[in-house]
Amino acid sequence: MSRPTGRVLTLLELLQSGGTRTIAELADRLGVDGRTVRRYVEQLIELDVPVEAVRGRYGGYRLGPGYRLPPLMLSDDEALAVLLGLVAGRRAGLATATATAGETAAAKIRRVLPKHLAHRLDTVMESLAFTEPSGETTAPDSGVLLAVADAVRNRRPVSIRYTDREGRRRERTLHPYGVVSHAGRWYVTGEDPGIGEDRTFRLDRVTDARALPGSFEEPEGPDPARRVLSGFATAEYRYEVTLRIHGTVEQIRARLPESVASVTEPAPGAGAGSDTGPGAACWRVVDVRAERLDWIPPVLASLDLPFTVERPDELRDLVVEFADRLAARARGR
């Protein structure tokens, strides 16, 4: 297959992924200029592929509705990769609200496999075992996920209908920076222009999402995943815990990850020593937001690092009680 023909097929694959692709984006992906992209599009049209031109600031090319995909050809490795991906994704919560979609897709692929390959894949699938998932998995509506993802890619504001944990429904406007999957749940993070602050919303609690006119520029700063994790650590909970722990960032993060706690580097001259980088052991301020305190003493014990509890007083009492219980059990009482 010549290189131009291969690029034409790559162009078709890009358009089949959905949405409108700008000429600049297609040229960058294909490694050609805009004029060549237009020539490739003309070749697809000559093959009766309904490519539509979209005018305007966010214009480009997209596939017309109703276009049926050509026969799907997968190698042995590709078929195994797809089936394993479907199974692993379902176990990890990387699925949409249509829970049967992954199962039906896997069944369709298996149905058309040659017998020798189907037998080999069955052997792999039967030998697989999974540990228990880390927690509850929830999936968003596929229409909501696609609408939000499109708004992220095109930097367009989006209006969402959101139900909070108290059951209250509200219309919110968001400048979405990215979609993040974490611990079996899907989130969208971005700026709420009404209050000028970053917000994170669970996508399974969004019942409707639609793009709004206009555009926005994503500010510099952490990537969407880091924004979501830091949002968890600073969200409002029943207790605000402040600790001082002597250790490296890596040691502290081993038991208090970014989604649970924020770690503040000590100020220069605060008695922390000359080296206060992430790999240096020194006193660091650790802030935790929690609905309950009973899980914190065991975590502090597992750190095996010097620490002090600055607040709340209730946590100090729980740490003392936990230490007394450990001492009593060590003496066989």
Salt bridges, closest charged atoms under 4 A:
GLU25 OE2 - ARG21 NH1 2.52
GLU52 OE1 - ARG62 NE 3.10
ASP76 OD2 - ARG120 NH1 3.63
ASP122 OD1 - ARG110 NH2 2.25
GLU136 OE1 - ARG185 NH2 2.94
ASP150 OD1 - ARG153 NH2 3.49
ASP164 OD2 - ARG168 NE 2.87
GLU166 OE2 - ARG165 NE 3.87
GLU166 OE1 - ARG168 NH2 3.28
GLU171 OE2 - ARG161 NE 2.95
GLU191 OE1 - HIS175 ND1 3.77
ASP192 OD2 - ARG172 NH2 3.05
ASP198 OD2 - ARG227 NH1 2.56
ASP204 OD2 - ARG202 NH2 2.80
GLU218 OE1 - ARG155 NH2 2.66
GLU240 OE1 - ARG311 NH2 3.40
GLU258 OE1 - ARG226 NH1 2.85
GLU265 OE1 - ARG284 NH1 2.46
ASP294 OD1 - ARG292 NH2 3.02
GLU310 OE2 - ARG244 NE 3.72
ASP313 OD1 - ARG316 NH1 2.10
